[in-house]
Amino acid sequence: MNWFKGITFAQPGFFWLLLVIPLMAAYYYWRNRQLHGLLSLSAVKSFALAPNNPMRIVRHYGIVLRSLALIALVTALARPQSALSWNNETTEGIDIMIATDISGSMLSEDFKPNRLEAGKNIAIKFIKNRPRDLIGLVVFSGESFTQCPLTIDHYVLINLFHDIKNGMIDDGTAIGMGLATAVNRLKNSTAKSKVIILLTDGVNNQGSIPPITGAEIAKQFGVRVYTVGLGTNGSAPYPFKDQLGHIHYQMIPVEIDEATLGQIASITGGKYFRARNNTDLSEIYRQIDKMEKVKIAVTRYHQKTEHYLPFAIIALAFLTLEILLNNTFFKGAIT
C-alpha cells in the first residue's frame, strides 16, 4: 500500500527540519559517551562468553522514538494533500440541415468524380468535424424529402448520406421546396443557432414554393441559410449512355441562379458561396465551420483534502510511548 500515492505537500519546505535528526543522533552518541565511564581490566577472558543482553539495544528506544516522532511531525507540518479535479461542460450545440440538389445535372464531371459525389464526400468530412451538433439531411430534385432528420448519431447520418443518388425522385430543380423542407425540420428546434447549408447547380424550375418565399419562411423561424452554387464557368462535361451502353460526354452550359442564391443568403443572414471545383467546395465548408462554432462553457472544480492529522497523531503516539516507557520499564535508565 502506497500511503503517498496522489499526495502533494502544500509546505514542502518543512522537510528541511529533518536535518535535525542526524544532529540529535550525534548529540545522543556524544552524551552517552560522557555519561558512561571506562573500566580498565588486566584480562577480559571472563567476559568472553558473557551472553549479549538485549537491553543494551532496547535502551536506545528513546532516540528512535523521538526521531520517528519528529519525522511524523514534520510530515504533518508539510501539509500532505490529495487533490480531486473535474470539469463540468455545458455545450451549446448548433442544429444544421444540409439540403443538397440530386438532379441530373449534378452528375456533371467538372468536380471529381462528379458534383454529387464530391458534395457528399466533402459534406461527410464536415459532419465528422462537428460531433457535438445535431445534423440532418434533405435532398431535392423535382421535389424534396428528408433523407435524415436532425440527429446526433452521425454514423447513421453518414450512411444515409452515402445512399443518396440521382434518380431517387423526379428530375428537376425545386430549390424552394428543398429549402422549405429543411426549414420545417428546424422550426421546432430549441438551439440558439439554426443553420441550413443549401447546395445546388441550377435554376429553380419545379415545386410550388418559390426560393424567396422559402427564405422568408427561414427568416421567420430564425434560420440562417448558407447557399452554395456548384459548377465551373462556361460549360461542363456531362456523361450519357448510348443505345449500346457506352458512356459518352457532351458539354452542357453551367446555369446557376446566383442572384437568387445570394438573395436567399442575404434575407436569412447567411452567405452565398460559389464552388467551381472540389478545392473550392472544401474551402467553403471550412469557412462555414469557422463561422458556426459550438459554444462550450467549462466550469473547473478543484478540491483538496488535508491529510496532516494522521501524521500528527502518529507523532503524538511516539512521544506518548516514550514518556510511558520512561516512567515504567525504563524508569531511571539513561536513554
Backbone hydrogen bonds, N-H to C=O, Kabsch-Sander energy under -0.5 kcal/mol:
donor,donor_aa,acceptor,acceptor_aa,energy
3,W,1,M,-0.8
5,K,2,N,-1.2
7,I,4,F,-1.7
8,T,81,Q,-3.0
10,A,8,T,-0.5
10,A,79,R,-2.1
11,Q,78,A,-2.6
14,F,11,Q,-1.6
15,F,12,P,-1.8
16,W,13,G,-1.7
17,L,14,F,-2.0
18,L,15,F,-1.7
19,L,16,W,-1.7
20,V,17,L,-2.0
21,I,18,L,-1.4
23,L,19,L,-0.9
24,M,20,V,-2.5
25,A,21,I,-2.5
26,A,22,P,-2.4
27,Y,23,L,-2.5
28,Y,24,M,-2.5
29,Y,25,A,-2.3
30,W,26,A,-2.5
31,R,27,Y,-2.8
32,N,28,Y,-2.3
33,R,29,Y,-1.9
34,Q,30,W,-1.6
35,L,31,R,-2.0
36,H,32,N,-1.5
37,G,35,L,-0.6
47,F,44,V,-1.3
48,A,44,V,-0.7
48,A,45,K,-0.9
50,A,47,F,-1.4
56,R,53,N,-2.0
57,I,54,P,-1.3
58,V,54,P,-2.4
59,R,55,M,-2.0
60,H,57,I,-1.8
61,Y,58,V,-2.0
62,G,59,R,-0.5
64,V,60,H,-1.4
65,L,61,Y,-3.0
66,R,62,G,-2.5
67,S,63,I,-2.1
68,L,64,V,-2.5
69,A,65,L,-2.4
70,L,66,R,-2.1
71,I,67,S,-2.4
72,A,68,L,-2.3
73,L,69,A,-2.5
74,V,70,L,-2.8
75,T,71,I,-2.1
76,A,72,A,-2.0
77,L,73,L,-2.4
78,A,74,V,-1.8
79,R,76,A,-1.4
81,Q,8,T,-3.3
82,S,305,T,-2.1
83,A,6,G,-0.6
84,L,303,Q,-3.3
86,W,301,Y,-2.0
88,N,299,T,-2.7
89,E,87,N,-0.6
90,T,297,A,-2.8
91,T,89,E,-0.5
92,E,295,K,-3.7
93,G,91,T,-0.8
95,D,193,S,-2.1
96,I,94,I,-0.6
96,I,134,L,-2.9
97,M,195,V,-2.6
98,I,136,G,-2.4
99,A,97,M,-0.6
99,A,197,I,-2.7
100,T,98,I,-0.6
100,T,138,V,-2.5
101,D,199,L,-1.9
102,I,140,F,-2.6
106,M,103,S,-1.8
107,L,104,G,-1.9
108,S,105,S,-1.8
109,E,237,P,-2.9
111,F,108,S,-0.6
115,R,108,S,-1.8
116,L,106,M,-2.5
118,A,114,N,-2.6
119,G,115,R,-2.4
120,K,116,L,-2.1
121,N,117,E,-2.7
122,I,118,A,-2.4
123,A,119,G,-2.0
124,I,120,K,-2.2
125,K,121,N,-1.5
126,F,122,I,-1.8
127,I,123,A,-2.4
128,K,124,I,-2.2
129,N,125,K,-1.2
130,R,127,I,-1.8
133,D,130,R,-1.2
134,L,94,I,-0.8
135,I,133,D,-0.6
135,I,151,T,-2.3
136,G,96,I,-2.4
137,L,148,C,-3.1
138,V,98,I,-3.0
139,V,145,F,-2.3
140,F,100,T,-1.9
141,S,143,E,-3.0
142,G,170,D,-3.2
145,F,139,V,-2.1
147,Q,137,L,-1.6
147,Q,145,F,-0.7
148,C,137,L,-2.2
151,T,135,I,-1.4
154,H,152,I,-1.7
157,L,153,D,-1.7
158,I,154,H,-2.6
159,N,155,Y,-1.9
160,L,156,V,-2.2
161,F,157,L,-2.1
162,H,158,I,-2.3
163,D,159,N,-1.0
164,I,160,L,-0.7
164,I,161,F,-1.0
168,M,165,K,-1.2
174,A,141,S,-2.7
175,I,173,T,-0.9
178,G,174,A,-2.3
179,L,175,I,-2.4
180,A,176,G,-2.5
181,T,177,M,-2.4
182,A,178,G,-1.8
183,V,179,L,-2.4
184,N,180,A,-2.2
185,R,181,T,-1.2
186,L,182,A,-0.8
186,L,183,V,-1.0
187,K,183,V,-1.7
189,S,186,L,-1.9
193,S,93,G,-0.5
194,K,222,G,-0.6
195,V,95,D,-2.8
196,I,224,R,-2.7
197,I,97,M,-2.4
198,L,196,I,-0.6
198,L,226,Y,-2.8
199,L,99,A,-2.8
199,L,197,I,-0.5
200,T,228,V,-2.2
205,N,173,T,-2.7
206,Q,173,T,-1.3
214,G,210,P,-2.1
215,A,211,P,-2.0
216,E,212,I,-2.2
217,I,213,T,-2.2
218,A,214,G,-2.2
219,K,215,A,-2.5
220,Q,216,E,-2.0
221,F,217,I,-1.4
222,G,219,K,-1.5
223,V,218,A,-2.9
224,R,194,K,-2.8
226,Y,196,I,-3.3
226,Y,224,R,-0.5
227,T,225,V,-0.6
227,T,271,K,-1.5
228,V,198,L,-2.7
229,G,273,F,-2.6
230,L,200,T,-2.5
230,L,228,V,-0.6
231,G,275,A,-2.2
235,S,233,N,-0.9
236,A,252,I,-2.6
238,Y,250,Q,-2.6
240,F,248,H,-2.7
242,D,246,H,-2.4
245,G,242,D,-1.8
248,H,240,F,-3.4
250,Q,238,Y,-2.0
252,I,236,A,-2.5
252,I,250,Q,-0.5
254,V,234,G,-3.1
255,E,253,P,-0.8
256,I,254,V,-0.6
257,D,202,G,-1.6
258,E,256,I,-2.2
261,L,257,D,-2.3
262,G,258,E,-2.7
263,Q,259,A,-1.9
264,I,260,T,-2.5
265,A,261,L,-2.0
266,S,262,G,-2.3
267,I,263,Q,-2.6
268,T,264,I,-1.7
269,G,265,A,-0.8
269,G,266,S,-0.6
270,G,265,A,-2.7
271,K,225,V,-0.6
273,F,227,T,-2.5
275,A,229,G,-3.0
276,R,274,R,-0.6
281,L,277,N,-2.0
282,S,278,N,-2.4
283,E,279,T,-2.2
284,I,280,D,-2.2
285,Y,281,L,-2.1
286,R,282,S,-1.9
287,Q,283,E,-2.3
288,I,284,I,-2.5
289,D,285,Y,-2.4
290,K,286,R,-1.9
291,M,287,Q,-2.2
292,E,288,I,-2.2
293,K,291,M,-0.8
295,K,92,E,-1.6
296,I,294,V,-0.5
297,A,90,T,-2.9
298,V,296,I,-0.6
299,T,88,N,-2.4
299,T,297,A,-0.5
300,R,298,V,-0.6
301,Y,86,W,-3.1
303,Q,84,L,-3.3
305,T,82,S,-2.8
307,H,80,P,-3.0
311,F,307,H,-0.6
312,A,308,Y,-2.1
313,I,309,L,-2.5
314,I,310,P,-2.2
315,A,311,F,-2.3
316,L,312,A,-2.3
317,A,313,I,-2.4
318,F,314,I,-2.3
319,L,315,A,-2.1
320,T,316,L,-2.6
321,L,317,A,-2.5
322,E,318,F,-2.0
323,I,319,L,-2.1
324,L,320,T,-2.4
325,L,321,L,-2.4
326,N,322,E,-2.4
327,N,323,I,-1.4
328,T,325,L,-0.9
330,F,325,L,-2.6
331,K,328,T,-1.2
333,A,330,F,-2.3
335,T,333,A,-0.7
